[in-house]
Amino acid sequence: VQLQASGGGLVQAGGSLRLSCAASGLTFGIHTIGWFRQAPGKEREFVAAISRSGDTTLYADSVKGRFTISRDNAKNTVILEMDNLKPEDTAVYYCAAVRGRGPFSRGPEYDYWGQGTLVTVSS
C-alpha cells in the first residue's frame, strides 16, 4: 500500500493550498481516508477525514469552515482544500487510510500512512 501526499508549499496567511493524497495497492473505495498534521515540537493531530463512500466528513474544530475534504474513488484520490490559511496551520500533513466506513479521527485507528507534505504559512 502506498499513499502519496503532495501539494504542500509556502503560502502567505489568508492564502490557499490544495493537498492531494494518491493511493495505490489497496481497494480504495472501502477505505476511510484521513488527514493529520504535525507541527515542529508538537504531537500529531487530526485534521479531517472522509468516509469510504464520501458521504460523511469530519473536521477538527480548528479547521472547520476553512478546509474541505473530498474524494474521487475512480481516481483513488483524496483532496484537502485549505483556504484562509493561518500561520498555526504550518505543519507536515499526512494522509492515512483504514478499511472501514468511517470517518475516524484517531490516528491509531489508521493502518496505512503516507510520507507527508510540508505546508508553511507565513504571517
C-alpha positions as CSV (number, residue, x, y, z in Angstrom):
1,V,0.0,0.0,0.0
2,Q,1.3,3.4,-0.9
3,L,-0.2,6.8,0.0
4,Q,1.4,9.7,-1.8
5,A,0.7,13.2,-0.3
6,S,1.5,16.2,-2.4
7,G,0.7,19.9,-2.9
8,G,2.4,21.4,0.1
9,G,4.3,24.6,-0.1
10,L,4.8,28.1,1.2
11,V,1.9,30.4,1.3
12,Q,1.0,33.7,3.0
13,A,-1.6,33.9,5.7
14,G,-5.0,34.1,4.1
15,G,-3.9,32.1,1.1
16,S,-5.0,28.7,-0.1
17,L,-3.4,25.3,-0.9
18,R,-4.7,22.1,-2.3
19,L,-3.3,18.9,-1.0
20,S,-3.7,15.6,-2.8
21,C,-3.4,12.0,-1.5
22,A,-3.0,9.4,-4.2
23,A,-3.5,5.8,-3.1
24,S,-2.3,2.6,-4.6
25,G,-2.1,-1.1,-3.6
26,L,-5.5,-1.1,-1.8
27,T,-9.2,-1.2,-2.7
28,F,-9.6,2.5,-2.4
29,G,-13.4,2.5,-2.2
30,I,-13.6,0.5,1.0
31,H,-11.1,2.7,2.9
32,T,-11.7,5.7,5.0
33,I,-9.1,8.4,4.4
34,G,-7.9,10.9,6.9
35,W,-5.5,13.9,7.0
36,F,-3.4,14.5,10.0
37,R,-0.6,17.1,10.7
38,Q,2.3,17.5,12.9
39,A,3.9,20.9,13.6
40,P,7.5,21.1,14.9
41,G,7.7,20.2,18.6
42,K,4.0,19.2,18.7
43,E,2.1,15.9,18.6
44,R,0.4,14.7,15.5
45,E,-3.2,16.0,15.3
46,F,-6.3,15.1,13.4
47,V,-7.3,17.5,10.6
48,A,-10.1,15.9,8.5
49,A,-11.4,12.6,7.4
50,I,-13.9,11.3,4.8
51,S,-15.9,8.1,4.8
52,R,-15.2,5.4,2.2
53,S,-18.2,6.5,0.1
54,G,-17.5,10.2,0.6
55,D,-20.9,10.9,2.1
56,T,-19.6,11.7,5.5
57,T,-16.8,14.1,6.5
58,L,-15.3,15.0,9.8
59,Y,-13.2,18.1,10.7
60,A,-11.1,19.3,13.6
61,D,-12.6,22.4,15.1
62,S,-9.5,24.3,14.3
63,V,-10.0,23.9,10.5
64,K,-13.8,23.7,10.3
65,G,-15.1,26.2,7.8
66,R,-11.7,26.7,6.2
67,F,-10.8,23.2,5.0
68,T,-12.7,20.9,2.7
69,I,-12.0,17.2,2.2
70,S,-13.3,15.3,-0.8
71,R,-12.5,12.1,-2.7
72,D,-12.7,10.7,-6.2
73,N,-12.9,6.9,-5.9
74,A,-12.5,6.5,-9.6
75,K,-9.1,8.2,-9.4
76,N,-8.0,6.8,-6.0
77,T,-7.5,10.3,-4.7
78,V,-8.5,12.4,-1.8
79,I,-8.2,16.2,-1.9
80,L,-7.9,18.6,1.0
81,E,-8.7,22.1,0.0
82,M,-7.3,24.6,2.5
83,D,-8.5,28.2,2.5
84,N,-7.8,31.2,4.7
85,L,-4.6,29.6,5.9
86,K,-3.1,30.7,9.2
87,P,0.5,30.5,10.5
88,E,-0.7,27.9,13.0
89,D,-1.6,25.6,10.1
90,T,2.1,25.2,9.4
91,A,3.0,21.5,9.7
92,V,3.8,18.4,7.8
93,Y,0.5,17.0,6.6
94,Y,0.0,13.2,6.3
95,C,-2.8,11.2,4.7
96,A,-3.8,7.9,6.2
97,A,-6.1,5.0,5.3
98,V,-8.0,2.4,7.1
99,R,-10.5,-0.2,5.9
100,G,-14.0,0.7,7.1
101,R,-16.9,3.0,6.6
102,G,-15.6,5.8,8.8
103,P,-14.8,8.6,9.1
104,F,-12.4,8.3,12.0
105,S,-10.5,10.9,13.9
106,R,-8.0,9.0,15.9
107,G,-4.5,8.3,14.5
108,P,-4.2,4.7,15.9
109,E,-7.3,3.7,14.0
110,Y,-5.4,4.1,10.7
111,D,-3.3,1.3,9.2
112,Y,-1.5,3.0,6.4
113,W,0.3,6.3,6.3
114,G,1.9,8.4,3.6
115,Q,5.2,10.2,3.8
116,G,3.8,13.7,4.4
117,T,3.9,17.1,2.6
118,L,5.1,20.3,4.2
119,V,2.8,23.3,4.5
120,T,4.3,26.6,5.6
121,V,2.1,29.6,6.2
122,S,3.9,32.9,6.7
123,S,2.4,35.8,8.6
